[in-house]
Amino acid sequence: MSDSKNGMPAEKNDQVENNDQQYSLNDDRRVKVLSPGALIAKRFFRNRLAVVGLVILVVMFLFSFLGGVISPYGQDETFSTTTQLNTQYAGITETTTRRYTAAEGADFGALVQANANSAINEGATSFERDGVTYTIEQPAPDLYTFSSGGSIVAYASTYVVSVPAGMTTPSFDFQIAAITAISAANATDDAPAEDAPEVTEDGTVVVESDEGDAAADAAEAEAAGNTFTADGATYTFDESGNVMDASGATVAMVSPFVISSSDGNTVIPDDLREALLTAIDADASEVVYTDEAGAEHSYSISYDAYSKVYNVTETTENMVYDRYASPSLEHWLGTDGNGMDMLTRLMYGGRVSLIIGFIVVFIAAGLGVIMGGISGYFGGWVDNLIMRIVDIFYCLPSMPIIIILGSAMDAMRLDPWIRMIYLMLILGFLSWPGIARLVRGQILSLREQEFMLATEATGITVPHRIIRHLIPNVMPQLIVSCTMSLGSTIITEATLSFLGLGVKFPFASWGNIISDVNNAFVMTNYWFIWIPAGICLLLAVLGFNFVGDGLRDAFDPKMNR
């Protein structure tokens, strides 16, 4: 027979009594105790927006700090590509009217030249000007000489004597002799030269360099009778009008065309010069020239009717920055205006923007806690003085001051790294008054409570009271304020960098990346330059705001939202 109580077996009755004792209301084991930190974390993670903001910030930090490490490119590494560019190579001017050249010391000005033109057009053999009689002779089809007192004082011709770069202008007698010989040779020999460049069906002149032996060329020209004597020396010339001395070196060029290089120093090879003139004569627009080294050069010829000059441009392959390249497997977000990988710049830009935001907030928080703690604890004239300083800082126009200082740093041409340090110091120094007022208000309410009276009664020093007992009680509000300030600080830095007054090249920040939209063409055609940076900036600021709201609710759950 079992021992029972109220009709229940004895063993069952003992178990019920044990359970009632274990879960009694006055038993401490019934209550699950959470630390203040765990309680705040529990409240924080109950807020979905706060969790979303935390996830966004974790992703942004990993993207900025870890992404820059694993990226195969550097933040200032540039990429190049080959492209064909048309550069001005030379200009060719055709002489269609007679040009007058006077002997040294001779007076043969514009008025005399006008009389000379009239006399030639009328077929006269002489004319008079200012009491001086000039005799006109025509030693060659395209050359007129003017003599006075038995000596030649000037000549007129459509042929122009030019010299290679670095050589002196030949004598007056040399010019007359050279023009006479070459003009006469061209008048009697209308057939094209045997080795003249040929024009293809598509209007292209193709020629290969064949400099050969200069002395042999001179000997060949002499054998053909293309010689003249001037200043006691014998010179030879070829079909292109190149005048050579006894050694075969070209000393002058005589032609109705004046060919001058664009930089004034480039020596144009004789065979290329001949090919260009052949192209002009055949109305061809393209010349393909192979030099002695076997390199092929392509030249385009266009006529400018306004200046009456044939412009010769050379098509060359040049290495240029791969600017604004579209997204590809090599560059996932393309390249920027400096040929740098946009994804890598975005990663390093996030690192710079986040570091600047945190350092500025730490500087502001440090100054604000010190000034606000002293002001709130001591009160009296100390509080009055510090609060007036805070009022002065509130009256300062922060943005104009920062812009002025940024312009001053531009004028000083500071190193980008030093400039970034100054930027953080300036932003931090101008941001502390708000935190100081927050800390002061909290300490004013805390210093009159019982625990502070106990610290005073036990003889704890003033710095120890502020640092160990007051500041920790202000930390919840301080953390919320700093978290909310991070977003606005990043926005301020981005604004300054967008205006060109913040972070400078080669450092990247989201602000100076977005500054490319200053160019309307870039903004409308290269979305991959500025939209990703804008999205990163938006997400970072949004994440800090969400986390700040979540911390505020977690620290003060009774506050109405």
LUMPATOR-317254 format. One line per 3 residues: number of its first residue (from 0); their letters; for each residue z, y, x of C-alpha. Coordinates in nm, 4 decimals. Example, Ala and Ser with C-alpha at 12.3 -4.5 7.8 and 13.67 -1.06 7.14 Angstrom:
0 = as = 0.7800,-0.4500,1.2300 ~ 0.7140,-0.1060,1.3670
This chain:
0 = msd = 0.0000,0.0000,0.0000 ~ -0.1057,0.3275,0.1584 ~ 0.1191,0.6270,0.2074
3 = skn = -0.0339,0.9021,-0.0090 ~ 0.0275,1.2602,-0.1005 ~ -0.1127,1.3880,-0.4281
6 = gmp = -0.3035,1.0615,-0.4652 ~ -0.4734,1.0845,-0.1191 ~ -0.4401,0.8364,0.1666
9 = aek = -0.2034,0.9377,0.4517 ~ -0.4721,0.9471,0.7228 ~ -0.6983,1.1670,0.5108
12 = ndq = -0.4121,1.4005,0.4341 ~ -0.3340,1.4479,0.8056 ~ -0.6997,1.5343,0.8819
15 = ven = -0.7085,1.8011,0.6104 ~ -0.3876,1.9554,0.7424 ~ -0.5329,1.9675,1.0957
18 = ndq = -0.8526,2.1339,0.9688 ~ -0.6555,2.3915,0.7736 ~ -0.4533,2.4712,1.0838
21 = qys = -0.7673,2.5035,1.3061 ~ -0.9542,2.7421,1.0741 ~ -0.6619,2.9445,0.9470
24 = lnd = -0.7270,3.3148,0.9080 ~ -0.4663,3.4127,1.1650 ~ -0.6121,3.1893,1.4341
27 = drr = -0.7851,3.3823,1.7177 ~ -1.0197,3.0913,1.7729 ~ -1.1746,3.1667,1.4363
30 = vkv = -1.3101,3.5056,1.5636 ~ -1.6023,3.5151,1.8079 ~ -1.5347,3.8021,2.0480
33 = lsp = -1.8346,3.9933,2.1961 ~ -1.8178,4.2352,2.4872 ~ -1.9317,4.5958,2.4213
36 = gal = -2.2473,4.5374,2.6260 ~ -2.3350,4.2199,2.4378 ~ -2.2728,4.3971,2.1081
39 = iak = -2.5050,4.6836,2.2035 ~ -2.7709,4.4361,2.3197 ~ -2.7424,4.2467,1.9914
42 = rff = -2.7906,4.5660,1.7920 ~ -3.0780,4.6723,2.0154 ~ -3.2714,4.3481,1.9775
45 = rnr = -3.2318,4.3609,1.6023 ~ -3.4483,4.6737,1.6053 ~ -3.8079,4.5546,1.6009
48 = lav = -3.9558,4.8838,1.7165 ~ -3.7151,4.8899,2.0095 ~ -3.8236,4.5384,2.1079
51 = vgl = -4.1891,4.6403,2.0787 ~ -4.1207,4.9430,2.3006 ~ -3.9412,4.7250,2.5557
54 = vil = -4.2329,4.4818,2.5658 ~ -4.4766,4.7710,2.6137 ~ -4.2721,4.9083,2.9037
57 = vvm = -4.2449,4.5666,3.0697 ~ -4.6207,4.5216,3.0453 ~ -4.6844,4.8732,3.1814
60 = flf = -4.4466,4.8182,3.4743 ~ -4.6049,4.4836,3.5609 ~ -4.9523,4.6374,3.5292
63 = sfl = -4.8662,4.9332,3.7512 ~ -4.6452,4.7795,4.0184 ~ -4.7624,4.4180,4.0320
66 = ggv = -5.1273,4.4939,3.9524 ~ -5.1650,4.7248,4.2516 ~ -5.0351,4.4463,4.4786
69 = isp = -5.2738,4.1760,4.3566 ~ -5.5761,4.4066,4.3269 ~ -5.8324,4.3374,4.6029
72 = ygq = -5.9078,4.7093,4.6355 ~ -5.7116,5.0086,4.7577 ~ -5.6471,5.3148,4.5467
75 = det = -5.8700,5.5317,4.7712 ~ -6.1291,5.2650,4.8621 ~ -6.4812,5.3857,4.7910
78 = fst = -6.7899,5.1816,4.7108 ~ -7.1477,5.2696,4.7965 ~ -7.4895,5.1737,4.6761
81 = ttq = -7.8455,5.2288,4.7947 ~ -8.0700,5.4654,4.6064 ~ -8.4048,5.6306,4.6646
84 = lnt = -8.3891,6.0036,4.7242 ~ -8.6720,6.2515,4.7680 ~ -8.5852,6.4921,5.0485
87 = qya = -8.7927,6.7862,5.1637 ~ -8.9716,6.6854,5.4817 ~ -9.2302,6.9557,5.5491
90 = git = -9.4328,7.2350,5.4009 ~ -9.8086,7.2845,5.4457 ~ -9.9681,7.6244,5.3966
93 = ett = -10.3449,7.6656,5.3894 ~ -10.4822,7.9869,5.5364 ~ -10.7519,8.1090,5.2994
96 = trr = -10.7724,8.4666,5.4260 ~ -10.8199,8.5974,5.7754 ~ -10.5054,8.6506,5.9761
99 = yta = -10.4947,8.9229,6.2397 ~ -10.3283,8.8774,6.5754 ~ -10.3051,9.1715,6.8175
102 = aeg = -10.2784,9.1555,7.1936 ~ -9.9479,9.2473,7.3499 ~ -9.9053,9.6250,7.3518
105 = adf = -10.2113,9.6860,7.1338 ~ -10.1894,9.9104,6.8268 ~ -10.3736,9.7247,6.5541
108 = gal = -10.1734,9.7918,6.2398 ~ -10.2347,9.7336,5.8710 ~ -10.4602,10.0384,5.8255
111 = vqa = -10.6796,9.9335,6.1164 ~ -10.6935,9.5789,5.9768 ~ -10.8069,9.7150,5.6383
114 = nan = -11.0944,9.9008,5.8101 ~ -11.1783,9.5866,6.0053 ~ -11.1978,9.3796,5.6851
117 = sai = -11.4283,9.6308,5.5258 ~ -11.6523,9.6359,5.8334 ~ -11.6767,9.2551,5.8446
120 = neg = -11.7573,9.2336,5.4742 ~ -12.0317,9.4943,5.5188 ~ -12.1754,9.3079,5.8203
123 = ats = -12.1066,9.5997,6.0575 ~ -12.0694,9.5460,6.4316 ~ -11.8209,9.8292,6.4844
126 = fer = -11.5912,10.0708,6.3037 ~ -11.3827,10.3735,6.3900 ~ -11.0225,10.4539,6.3105
129 = dgv = -10.8112,10.7488,6.4274 ~ -11.0742,10.8423,6.6834 ~ -11.0898,10.4939,6.8344
132 = tyt = -11.4071,10.2870,6.8150 ~ -11.3698,9.9117,6.7792 ~ -11.6506,9.6642,6.8510
135 = ieq = -11.6711,9.3519,6.6339 ~ -11.7950,9.0233,6.7803 ~ -11.8081,8.6716,6.6302
138 = pap = -11.7828,8.4130,6.9130 ~ -11.7263,8.1276,6.6638 ~ -11.8006,8.0711,6.2946
141 = dly = -11.4438,8.1403,6.1918 ~ -11.3349,8.3904,6.4567 ~ -11.3824,8.7670,6.4902
144 = tfs = -11.2718,8.9654,6.7942 ~ -11.2136,9.3390,6.8149 ~ -11.2675,9.5223,7.1435
147 = sgg = -11.1813,9.8724,7.2503 ~ -11.2477,10.0176,7.5920 ~ -11.4098,9.6955,7.7078
150 = siv = -11.1105,9.4669,7.6318 ~ -11.0216,9.2544,7.3324 ~ -10.7262,9.4048,7.1456
153 = aya = -10.7134,9.1728,6.8421 ~ -10.8748,8.8812,6.6659 ~ -10.9013,8.7593,6.3051
156 = sty = -10.9370,8.3993,6.1918 ~ -10.8332,8.1558,5.9236 ~ -10.7267,7.9216,6.2044
159 = vvs = -10.3633,7.9481,6.3055 ~ -10.2251,7.8533,6.6467 ~ -9.8859,7.6869,6.6271
162 = vpa = -9.6782,7.5105,6.8902 ~ -9.4469,7.2060,6.8824 ~ -9.0757,7.2671,6.8395
165 = gmt = -8.9096,7.4011,7.1527 ~ -9.2265,7.5321,7.3196 ~ -9.3218,7.8953,7.3823
168 = tps = -9.6080,8.0715,7.2097 ~ -9.9301,8.0499,7.4204 ~ -10.1001,8.3591,7.5604
171 = fdf = -10.3413,8.5780,7.3677 ~ -10.6385,8.4612,7.5761 ~ -10.5388,8.0975,7.5200
174 = qia = -10.5362,8.1465,7.1425 ~ -10.8841,8.3020,7.1411 ~ -11.0241,8.0292,7.3642
177 = ait = -10.8678,7.7494,7.1604 ~ -10.9853,7.8877,6.8242 ~ -11.3324,7.9487,6.9631
180 = ais = -11.3693,7.5921,7.0885 ~ -11.2176,7.4159,6.7883 ~ -11.3916,7.6336,6.5273
183 = aan = -11.7275,7.5761,6.6957 ~ -11.6641,7.1999,6.7224 ~ -11.5706,7.1718,6.3563
186 = atd = -11.8773,7.3711,6.2497 ~ -12.1163,7.1396,6.4348 ~ -11.9403,6.8110,6.3525
189 = dap = -11.9025,6.7655,5.9779 ~ -11.8745,6.3849,5.9938 ~ -11.5263,6.2409,5.9600
192 = aed = -11.3580,6.1059,6.2695 ~ -11.3945,5.7360,6.3325 ~ -11.0205,5.6824,6.3387
195 = ape = -10.9446,5.9115,6.0432 ~ -10.7003,5.7654,5.7890 ~ -10.8574,5.6009,5.4877
198 = vte = -10.7702,5.6820,5.1279 ~ -10.7083,5.3854,4.8980 ~ -10.8346,5.3621,4.5417
201 = dgt = -10.4985,5.4640,4.3987 ~ -10.5006,5.7883,4.5992 ~ -10.2691,5.6788,4.8813
204 = vvv = -10.3267,5.7441,5.2511 ~ -10.2012,5.4544,5.4637 ~ -10.1648,5.5040,5.8389
207 = esd = -9.9848,5.3297,6.1215 ~ -9.8519,5.5041,6.4289 ~ -10.0794,5.4629,6.7282
210 = egd = -9.9593,5.7082,6.9884 ~ -10.1201,5.5154,7.2746 ~ -10.1500,5.6653,7.6219
213 = aaa = -10.1438,6.0472,7.6139 ~ -10.3447,6.0755,7.9372 ~ -10.6043,5.8302,7.8052
216 = daa = -10.6362,6.0321,7.4842 ~ -10.6902,6.3461,7.6859 ~ -10.9538,6.1733,7.8978
219 = eae = -11.1291,6.0485,7.5840 ~ -11.1344,6.3987,7.4391 ~ -11.2724,6.5361,7.7655
222 = aag = -11.5424,6.2734,7.7669 ~ -11.6393,6.3816,7.4147 ~ -11.6796,6.7377,7.5408
225 = ntf = -11.3802,6.8728,7.3520 ~ -11.2564,7.0999,7.6272 ~ -11.2022,7.4685,7.6971
228 = tad = -11.0593,7.6771,7.9770 ~ -10.7865,7.9380,7.9426 ~ -10.5497,8.1038,8.1908
231 = gat = -10.7078,7.9110,8.4774 ~ -10.6384,7.5670,8.3229 ~ -10.8551,7.3184,8.1356
234 = ytf = -10.7416,7.1904,7.7993 ~ -10.8720,6.9216,7.5659 ~ -10.8460,6.8922,7.1903
237 = des = -10.8972,6.6205,6.9303 ~ -11.0435,6.6143,6.5800 ~ -10.7101,6.7181,6.4269
240 = gnv = -10.6903,7.0347,6.6325 ~ -10.4220,6.9163,6.8738 ~ -10.4581,7.0898,7.2105
243 = mda = -10.3482,6.8886,7.5154 ~ -10.3003,6.9795,7.8785 ~ -10.4106,6.7717,8.1767
246 = sga = -10.1186,6.5302,8.1342 ~ -10.2059,6.4638,7.7716 ~ -9.9038,6.6453,7.6299
249 = tva = -9.9668,6.8454,7.3134 ~ -9.9146,7.2146,7.3808 ~ -10.0556,7.3666,7.0602
252 = mvs = -10.2078,7.2884,6.7215 ~ -10.5045,7.4846,6.5864 ~ -10.5864,7.4428,6.2193
255 = pfv = -10.6342,7.6362,5.8963 ~ -10.3244,7.4506,5.7786 ~ -9.9783,7.5423,5.9026
258 = iss = -9.7459,7.2430,5.8924 ~ -9.3787,7.3183,5.9444 ~ -9.0874,7.0783,5.9144
261 = sdg = -8.8175,7.1637,5.6636 ~ -8.5394,7.1818,5.9233 ~ -8.7526,7.3499,6.1898
264 = ntv = -8.6540,7.0910,6.4540 ~ -8.8326,6.7730,6.3460 ~ -9.1444,6.6969,6.5492
267 = ipd = -9.4185,6.5745,6.3168 ~ -9.6298,6.3034,6.4876 ~ -9.9985,6.3827,6.5356
270 = dlr = -10.1189,6.0814,6.3354 ~ -9.8870,6.1697,6.0471 ~ -10.0073,6.5298,6.0623
273 = eal = -10.3659,6.4076,6.0445 ~ -10.2807,6.1752,5.7544 ~ -10.1197,6.4613,5.5595
276 = lta = -10.4233,6.6838,5.6114 ~ -10.6540,6.3967,5.5103 ~ -10.4505,6.3475,5.1927
279 = ida = -10.4765,6.7177,5.1071 ~ -10.8492,6.7171,5.1705 ~ -10.8930,6.4051,4.9517
282 = das = -10.6558,6.5374,4.6855 ~ -10.4270,6.2373,4.7423 ~ -10.0605,6.2594,4.6495
285 = evv = -9.9115,5.9761,4.8531 ~ -9.8962,5.8969,5.2241 ~ -9.7517,5.5729,5.3603
288 = ytd = -9.6782,5.5990,5.7310 ~ -9.5525,5.3285,5.9678 ~ -9.3886,5.4673,6.2811
291 = eag = -9.3772,5.3170,6.6298 ~ -9.0589,5.1209,6.5483 ~ -9.2309,4.9515,6.2546
294 = aeh = -9.0329,5.1418,5.9895 ~ -9.2338,5.2392,5.6844 ~ -9.2013,5.5907,5.5425
297 = sys = -9.3335,5.7102,5.2092 ~ -9.4299,6.0749,5.1582 ~ -9.5295,6.2525,4.8386
300 = isy = -9.7435,6.5668,4.8349 ~ -9.7256,6.8230,4.5565 ~ -9.8800,7.1675,4.5349
303 = day = -9.6738,7.4660,4.4295 ~ -9.9193,7.7134,4.2777 ~ -9.6631,7.9949,4.2776
306 = skv = -9.5910,7.9854,4.6518 ~ -9.9290,7.8277,4.7391 ~ -9.7580,7.5671,4.9537
309 = ynv = -9.8028,7.1908,4.9675 ~ -9.4530,7.0398,4.9579 ~ -9.4118,6.7116,5.1431
312 = tet = -9.1119,6.5058,5.0341 ~ -8.9986,6.1839,5.1955 ~ -8.8713,5.8986,4.9815
315 = ten = -8.5815,5.7359,5.1646 ~ -8.3184,5.4792,5.0811 ~ -7.9758,5.6314,5.1268
318 = mvy = -7.6233,5.5001,5.0960 ~ -7.4457,5.7068,4.8326 ~ -7.1188,5.6713,4.6448
321 = dry = -7.1500,5.4328,4.3527 ~ -7.0499,5.7041,4.1061 ~ -6.9777,5.6262,3.7415
324 = asp = -7.0968,5.2664,3.7675 ~ -7.0688,5.0790,3.4390 ~ -6.8087,4.8012,3.3967
327 = sle = -6.9113,4.4793,3.5691 ~ -6.7618,4.1586,3.7070 ~ -6.6927,4.3378,4.0348
330 = hwl = -6.5438,4.6468,3.8716 ~ -6.3963,4.5617,3.5319 ~ -6.3631,4.9256,3.4287
333 = gtd = -6.6473,5.0631,3.6411 ~ -6.6095,5.3302,3.9092 ~ -6.5155,5.6964,3.8949
336 = gng = -6.6897,6.0060,4.0288 ~ -6.5830,5.9222,4.3857 ~ -6.7094,5.5639,4.3729
339 = mdm = -6.3578,5.4144,4.3426 ~ -6.2614,5.1166,4.1289 ~ -6.1254,5.2521,3.8001
342 = ltr = -5.8958,4.9575,3.7232 ~ -5.7279,4.9853,4.0619 ~ -5.6933,5.3623,4.0254
345 = lmy = -5.5404,5.3039,3.6828 ~ -5.2807,5.0666,3.8290 ~ -5.1840,5.3002,4.1119
348 = ggr = -5.1932,5.5937,3.8734 ~ -4.9373,5.4227,3.6490 ~ -4.7169,5.3607,3.9503
351 = vsl = -4.7252,5.7274,4.0483 ~ -4.6697,5.8553,3.6944 ~ -4.3750,5.6207,3.6283
354 = iig = -4.2124,5.6909,3.9662 ~ -4.2424,6.0658,3.9142 ~ -4.0938,6.0300,3.5642
357 = fiv = -3.7909,5.8311,3.6817 ~ -3.7181,6.0444,3.9889 ~ -3.7432,6.3671,3.7886
360 = vfi = -3.5052,6.2283,3.5249 ~ -3.2605,6.1084,3.7930 ~ -3.2602,6.4529,3.9558
363 = aag = -3.2105,6.6255,3.6217 ~ -2.9391,6.3779,3.5176 ~ -2.7540,6.4169,3.8476
366 = lgv = -2.7508,6.7952,3.8304 ~ -2.6763,6.7930,3.4564 ~ -2.3809,6.5524,3.4863
369 = img = -2.2258,6.7491,3.7722 ~ -2.2659,7.0918,3.6135 ~ -2.1816,6.9725,3.2606
372 = gis = -1.8787,6.7720,3.3791 ~ -1.7328,7.0647,3.5706 ~ -1.8026,7.3045,3.2846
375 = gyf = -1.6566,7.0814,3.0134 ~ -1.3433,6.9740,3.2013 ~ -1.2275,7.3033,3.3506
378 = ggw = -1.3422,7.5375,3.0694 ~ -1.2483,7.9044,3.0969 ~ -1.4451,8.1245,3.3314
381 = vdn = -1.6008,7.8208,3.5010 ~ -1.7442,7.7033,3.1693 ~ -1.8574,8.0549,3.0857
384 = lim = -2.0341,8.0972,3.4229 ~ -2.2154,7.7630,3.4120 ~ -2.3240,7.8118,3.0521
387 = riv = -2.4696,8.1533,3.1375 ~ -2.6653,7.9876,3.4181 ~ -2.7884,7.7339,3.1650
390 = dif = -2.8934,8.0182,2.9351 ~ -3.0895,8.1764,3.2207 ~ -3.2717,7.8505,3.2854
393 = ycl = -3.3529,7.8210,2.9156 ~ -3.5077,8.1684,2.9288 ~ -3.7331,8.0812,3.2227
396 = psm = -4.0959,8.0014,3.1237 ~ -4.1117,7.6611,3.2878 ~ -4.4828,7.5921,3.2511
399 = pii = -4.6041,7.9280,3.3936 ~ -4.3600,7.8885,3.6838 ~ -4.4886,7.5376,3.7581
402 = iil = -4.8505,7.6582,3.7357 ~ -4.7778,7.9473,3.9748 ~ -4.6047,7.7155,4.2223
405 = gsa = -4.8919,7.4671,4.1925 ~ -5.1430,7.7410,4.2744 ~ -4.9288,7.8472,4.5702
408 = mda = -4.9263,7.4898,4.7007 ~ -5.3044,7.4816,4.6598 ~ -5.3330,7.7955,4.8720
411 = mrl = -5.1008,7.6436,5.1349 ~ -5.3116,7.3239,5.1391 ~ -5.0091,7.1009,5.1462
414 = dpw = -5.0391,6.7328,5.2200 ~ -5.0736,6.5390,4.8885 ~ -4.7592,6.3368,4.9579
417 = irm = -4.5498,6.6482,5.0377 ~ -4.6941,6.8176,4.7321 ~ -4.5882,6.5272,4.5103
420 = iyl = -4.2317,6.5468,4.6468 ~ -4.2192,6.9203,4.5744 ~ -4.3537,6.8547,4.2247
423 = mli = -4.0720,6.6086,4.1508 ~ -3.8075,6.8467,4.2866 ~ -3.9416,7.1383,4.0821
426 = lgf = -3.9602,6.9398,3.7576 ~ -3.6130,6.7952,3.8110 ~ -3.4608,7.1323,3.8965
429 = lsw = -3.6021,7.2891,3.5800 ~ -3.4926,7.0034,3.3499 ~ -3.1149,6.9760,3.4052
432 = pgi = -2.9788,7.2413,3.1581 ~ -3.0299,7.0214,2.8493 ~ -2.8363,6.7322,3.0030
435 = arl = -2.5643,6.9696,3.1234 ~ -2.5051,7.0964,2.7683 ~ -2.4943,6.7398,2.6341
438 = vrg = -2.2378,6.6289,2.8937 ~ -2.0294,6.9447,2.8443 ~ -2.0109,6.8947,2.4686
441 = qil = -1.8998,6.5335,2.5028 ~ -1.6359,6.6102,2.7656 ~ -1.4943,6.8962,2.5601
444 = slr = -1.4147,6.6452,2.2837 ~ -1.2945,6.3704,2.5177 ~ -1.0592,6.5658,2.7406
447 = eqe = -0.8065,6.6240,2.4593 ~ -0.7729,6.2577,2.3655 ~ -0.4651,6.0445,2.4431
450 = fml = -0.6132,5.8454,2.7298 ~ -0.6880,6.1696,2.9178 ~ -0.3312,6.2877,2.8614
453 = ate = -0.2190,5.9543,3.0050 ~ -0.4347,6.0026,3.3159 ~ -0.2847,6.3467,3.3651
456 = atg = 0.0687,6.2131,3.3191 ~ 0.0146,5.9346,3.5736 ~ -0.1044,6.1876,3.8340
459 = itv = -0.4660,6.0783,3.8673 ~ -0.6715,6.3369,4.0571 ~ -0.9201,6.5600,3.8750
462 = phr = -1.2364,6.4136,4.0357 ~ -1.1045,6.0651,3.9560 ~ -1.0439,6.1615,3.5934
465 = iir = -1.3957,6.3009,3.5538 ~ -1.5807,6.0231,3.7340 ~ -1.3776,5.7191,3.6205
468 = hli = -1.2711,5.8167,3.2700 ~ -1.4895,6.0940,3.1291 ~ -1.8403,6.0227,3.2621
471 = pnv = -1.8399,5.6524,3.1544 ~ -1.7644,5.7637,2.7985 ~ -2.0621,5.9990,2.8116
474 = mpq = -2.3013,5.7339,2.9453 ~ -2.4308,5.6077,2.6067 ~ -2.5509,5.9524,2.5023
477 = liv = -2.6742,6.0200,2.8547 ~ -2.8800,5.7005,2.8658 ~ -3.0407,5.7802,2.5320
480 = sct = -3.1202,6.1373,2.6406 ~ -3.2702,6.0270,2.9745 ~ -3.4797,5.7564,2.8102
483 = msl = -3.6207,6.0072,2.5634 ~ -3.6851,6.2544,2.8493 ~ -3.8946,6.0052,3.0465
486 = gst = -4.1827,6.0272,2.8014 ~ -4.1902,6.4078,2.8017 ~ -4.1708,6.4163,3.1829
489 = iit = -4.4697,6.1835,3.2147 ~ -4.6593,6.4032,2.9674 ~ -4.5728,6.7147,3.1736
492 = eat = -4.6916,6.5518,3.4951 ~ -5.0130,6.4372,3.3264 ~ -5.0721,6.7896,3.1945
495 = lsf = -5.0302,6.9434,3.5396 ~ -5.2524,6.6814,3.7022 ~ -5.5130,6.7372,3.4312
498 = lgl = -5.5101,7.1079,3.5189 ~ -5.5455,7.0250,3.8889 ~ -5.1923,7.1426,3.9731
501 = gvk = -5.0122,6.8093,3.9906 ~ -5.0854,6.4959,4.1890 ~ -5.3782,6.5467,4.4255
504 = fpf = -5.6448,6.3188,4.5688 ~ -5.6291,6.0555,4.7166 ~ -5.3250,5.9701,4.5033
507 = asw = -5.4050,5.8676,4.1483 ~ -5.2129,5.9478,3.8343 ~ -5.3051,5.9051,3.4721
510 = gni = -5.3284,6.2822,3.4404 ~ -5.5792,6.3459,3.7194 ~ -5.7832,6.0444,3.6045
513 = isd = -5.8166,6.2011,3.2601 ~ -5.9167,6.5325,3.4219 ~ -6.2714,6.3962,3.4545
516 = vnn = -6.3257,6.4922,3.0910 ~ -6.3544,6.8525,3.2105 ~ -6.7197,6.7562,3.2405
519 = afv = -6.8605,6.7227,2.8888 ~ -7.1331,6.4862,3.0106 ~ -6.8738,6.2501,3.1594
522 = mtn = -6.6609,6.2682,2.8453 ~ -6.9486,6.1711,2.6174 ~ -7.1276,5.9154,2.8376
525 = ywf = -6.8625,5.7488,3.0547 ~ -6.5852,5.6444,2.8145 ~ -6.4445,5.3955,3.0651
528 = iwi = -6.3347,5.6840,3.2887 ~ -6.0787,5.8532,3.0645 ~ -6.0075,5.6389,2.7568
531 = pag = -5.8146,5.3619,2.9453 ~ -5.5962,5.6214,3.1204 ~ -5.5300,5.7929,2.7882
534 = icl = -5.4319,5.4617,2.6283 ~ -5.1941,5.3800,2.9154 ~ -5.0354,5.7233,2.8879
537 = lla = -4.9979,5.6851,2.5106 ~ -4.8421,5.3386,2.5372 ~ -4.5975,5.4390,2.8109
540 = vlg = -4.4684,5.7451,2.6239 ~ -4.4564,5.5503,2.2959 ~ -4.2629,5.2687,2.4642
543 = fnf = -4.0015,5.5062,2.6061 ~ -3.9596,5.6740,2.2668 ~ -3.9155,5.3390,2.0882
546 = vgd = -3.6610,5.2207,2.3452 ~ -3.4773,5.5527,2.3253 ~ -3.4517,5.5278,1.9470
549 = glr = -3.3311,5.1696,1.9759 ~ -3.0612,5.2597,2.2278 ~ -2.9468,5.5490,2.0142
552 = daf = -2.9056,5.3203,1.7121 ~ -2.7373,5.0517,1.9214 ~ -2.4800,5.2881,2.0703
555 = dpk = -2.4080,5.4595,1.7380 ~ -2.4799,5.2193,1.4493 ~ -2.3087,5.4472,1.1942
558 = mnr = -2.5588,5.7296,1.2493 ~ -2.7935,5.7781,0.9553 ~ -3.1551,5.7294,1.0437
